[in-house]
């Protein structure tokens, strides 16, 4: 309940048919039970009047259908909802998902720089990246791209000063306190340290995105042989 | 049943199918797509008695030549790209019958940038997540289902074939002026701007930059000062006006990313986005502050004309 006292939600204009509900000012794993709870309540209360909902680190962006609910009425729904908002029980929320990673310089072009700057061996980098599960704070940038955190101090590295034209599909990367895996080949500015053979976004799959906001993600180190056996492309 | 209706003789730089957009999937990182100029798109459908949401061809900058494969009623709205049928100019903002073997051609922009070509019954295309909106970056939607633009020899399909209407409909042409005024709902982050920057934002004429596409349109002018260079990423809506560290606004449009962390001045209304979509690079726009409730009511009224 102490945490609840810290919660001072603000409902901000985000256009003619959307609101941004700001629940927190800083990134923290403790935000997620509240953010996810707000998403679930909105889905229930807005129901078919909800167009889209985008949770992120400290906010939830809600787009409603103006042909079904007015701007004032939608705000009122949020006001009442926020008065009785309770955090989700995270022990029962968000799945634990594994991401197998082949950590190797041939698929992790920034491994060497990371090791140099932090004075770490490859095994130490792997240990730090796999020692605990990370929480998915947000999805964005590209379909199925999950922002996960928070990395230990020893792995904190700024983004590349010049983004790469092309980051290979499955690339596992770090930037500041966050880590992510690229669901498709795109330009990108994060430090790539390995590659996963998993297909992270598949439009034919029911949930489409392997990772969802709120999930816990455990990275697991695999060998090149396992990587290839799981369908990974090591070129 | 799906009927081949138009064949591409010359593709031009960018022509793609757009329905109302892809919704309910932003939480997965998927963008909305849909028509950049919503108003012209909606009018094109209305002129051939199509319901809201039918797929229309969005033609950017012109250069497109289509051959008609079956008689079909069409309507063209939006920019003036010097449209012709068998080399004779045809009027915009009204429906007309296109006959088999005729050639419909679009030249270069005289006024505006984007044209909307609707066929009666709507274009037929594979739907993904309830939408055939083309998003090239995500390789989704469009006439082939992979987000690609039209290329030479591609064929477009109609859902149903109809007899030509005996009467044709007209609508009031939309004017594209010298300086386009854009209604902007100030957002909660305006306090991050210095007083003089806020004054600048609404009292200078901005120029539309060449860096403009379906994701966003950059504007140039006297840069705005923001107290914080970046914020924690949050969901961003259509028309959000974000200010990156160089101080020049980017208006985020249909194919925008789902979350972003630049400070925002506020949001353009959907109808202001529609107007901005027709402003050519080098032309001028002004921001005009408006209230959220009034803008919301105006947009609801717009939707009720069509839905």
Interface residues (C-beta under 8 A of the other chain):
Chain A: X10 X12 X13 X14 X15 X16 X17 X18 X20 X22 X26 X27 X39 X51 X52 X53 X54 X55 X56 X57 X58 X59 X60 X61 X63 X66 X67 X70 X71 X72 X138 X139 X140 X141 X142 X143 X144 X145 X147 X201 X203 X208 X209 X213
Chain B: X23 X24 X25 X26 X27 X28 X29 X30 X32 X128 X129 X137 X138 X140 X185 X186 X187 X188 X232 X233 X234 X235 X236 X237 X238 X239 X240 X257 X258 X259 X260 X266 X267 X269 X270 X292 X293 X295 X296 X297 X298 X299 X300 X303 X304 X307
